[in-house]
Amino acid sequence: MIDPKLKVLQMVAHHGTVTAAAAALHYTPSAVSYQLRQLAEELGVELMTQRGRGIQLTAAARTVLRHAEALQAQAERAYAELASIADEPSGSFTLCGFSTAATNLLPPAAAALRERHPHLRVRVIEAEPARCFDLLLAGEADLALVINSADTPSTADERFDQQPLLDDPLDLVVPARHRLTELRAVTLADAADEPWIVALPGGAYHDLVRTACMAAGFTPNIAHYANEWDTGAALVAHGFGIILVPRLARLHDDWPVVRLPLHGEPAPARRITAATRLGHREHPAVAASLEAIRATASALLPPPS
C-alpha cells in the first residue's frame, strides 16, 4: 500500500545514516541512496543535505516523514481490519523479543498462534530491544516484547504502539545455606553488605540494580560482572556473591543456589512492553499472541516456593 521508498526514508531518519539504514533493511548503501534520489525526484524536493561526513534531513523531508507515518498507521489499520473479516488469517506473522522473552514467552505464544490459525506462517526472532524496534519499523516483525531503555524509542514515539504488558520481579539469588535463606522475609536492604554480581555498566539491567540498591539505602559492593543470568548464577553457586535475577529467567536446577523473592520496598522489577507499529495492534494475530503471552506469564511468575 505504501511506496517502499518512503520506508527507506523512514529508516534513514531513524538510524541517522544511509549505511546504518541499509544494514537494517538488508540493502546496499548505494541502493538506499538511489531510492532516496528517486523519491526526491518524484516529489520535486530536496530530502537530504550533506553535513560534514554525514547527512541532514531537510524541512521537506520531515514534512514527508510526518505524512508517511500517518499513511503507514492508516495502512496498518486497514490490514488489521481486512485480517479480522477474513475467514482465516493467512500470510506471515513474526514475533520478536529479547532473550528471556524469546526463550520463555514467545515459543508458547507462537505455538498457540499456529494452532489457532493454521494458515498463518509464524516465526520467532530473538533480538535486543533496540533491534526489535528496527524490525518493526522495517516491517520484518509484527509484535515485539521489549524492555525500554535509553537505546529504544520513547513510549511517546508516534510510530509505535507501546503498551505495558507485565512486570517481571527480580529475585535475589544466593548460595544454598546462605544466612539470608534463614529469614522469613528478605528485603533488598538485608543484602547491603554482600558482594554483588551485576551486568556490565551501560545497560538497563546494570542501572536497574544500582538504582534499586540506592533506593534501599546502599551502594552495592560490586565484586564481579556478568551479563548472562547463567554466568551470574554460576558465580553465586561457587560463593562469589549474590545476584538479582528476573523471575522469568530459568536457572539450572542442579546448582546449589536459592531464589528469594524480595519483600518490602523497593521491590525492583523489569517492565515488559508489547510494541507494534501504530495501527497494527488491532490485527487479530496480535490479540491472539498477547492472550497466549499473558497466559504463559501468569503460570511462570508466581513467587517461587
Order of alpha helices (4+ residues) and beta strands (2+ residues): alpha-alpha-alpha-beta-beta-alpha-beta-alpha-alpha-beta-alpha-beta-beta-beta-alpha-beta-alpha-beta-beta-beta-alpha
